[in-house]
Amino acid sequence: MAASARLGRIVFQNTQESSQEISVDLIFVGPQPKGGMEYYGLWQDRHEDVRCPFTLSPDGHVDFGTGYDEADRYYETDMLEKEMSIGQRITWKYGDDTAEFAVIAMTPLI
């Protein structure tokens, strides 16, 4: 990892459904996630006790894997295009359905 790069865990909370969170470990160069990387994350609903791991491609496509049917498997997000800070908002969408999440925690990992 480059000297200026660092690893951090970002937690996003749905702005309309506070029980829904997304956690992603990202490599940062400054406040921006490093491009060209595939990342891994977790979507969860704390109220329903549901946890769903996913991969995040370099172009912002989210894939929940082969255990999901087409309707629930693929999403898109703009999180890799944003500078991260507490309160930063991102979109999470499937087709015409869009949810907004805000950064609620940033934890350095190394």
N, C-alpha and C positions, 0 to 999 in steps of 0.2 A: 504494500500500500504506500502511495506517495506520502512524503513527509507532511504535506498540508491536508491530506485526506484523513478523515476520522470516521469511526463507526458509531452509529447512534440508533436507539430505538425510539420511534415516534408513535404516539398513541393519538388516534383521532376519535372523536365522539360525534355521533349523528346529532345534528342541531335540532331535529324534530323528535327523535326517539333516543333519549339519553341512555337507554340500556344497551344500545348498539355501539360497538367500538371496533376499530381496525388498528392493529399493531403491526408495524413493519420495521425491520432492521435495514437501515440504509447506510451506504457510504456517502459521506458528504465532502464536498470541496467548498469551503466557506459555508454559506447557508443553503446552498443548492445541492440536491441529490446528484451524485455522479451519474452521468449518462452512459449508455451502452452496456448496462448491467442488467442481469435478471435478479430480481429480489424475491424474497419469501415473506409471507405475512399470515396474519390470522384475523378473520372476521369473527366477531362473537356477539351474541345477545345475552347479556348477563341475567336478564329477567327470565328468559326461556331456557337458560343453561345450554345454549347451542354454540359450538365452536367449529369453524370451518377454515382449514388451512388453504392457502392459495399461492400461486406464482404470479409475479408481476413482470411482464416483458418490458424491454427497454422503450417500447412505444406506448406504454400505459395500458396494455390489454391485461386483464385479470382472468385467470383460468383456475377454477375450483377443482378441475380434474375429472377423470372419467367416471367417478361415482355420481355425477350430476347429469341430469338430462340437459338438452340444448337450452331450454328455457331458463335454467338456473346456473349454468356452467360459466358463461362468458359475460364479463362486465368491462367497463372502461373507466379510467380515472385520469385526472390531470395532475396528480400529486408530484410526478417527476418533473413537471414544468414550473413548479412553484419554489420560492425560497421559503424555507421552513422556519417558523417561529411560533410561539404560543399564540393561539387565536387564529392562525392562518387557516383559511377555508379552502377545501378542495371539493370537487364533484366526484360522484360515484354513480355511474349510470348503466342502465340496460335498456336499449331501445329508446323509447320516449320517457321512461321513468328515470328520474334523477333524484339523488339524495345529496345533501350537503353535510360534510363532516368538518369539524374544527379541531386543530391540534390542541390537546389538553395536557400533554406531557412529552418531554424530550429528555432522554437519558443517555449520556455517553456510555458506550460499552467498552472501549479501550482507548 
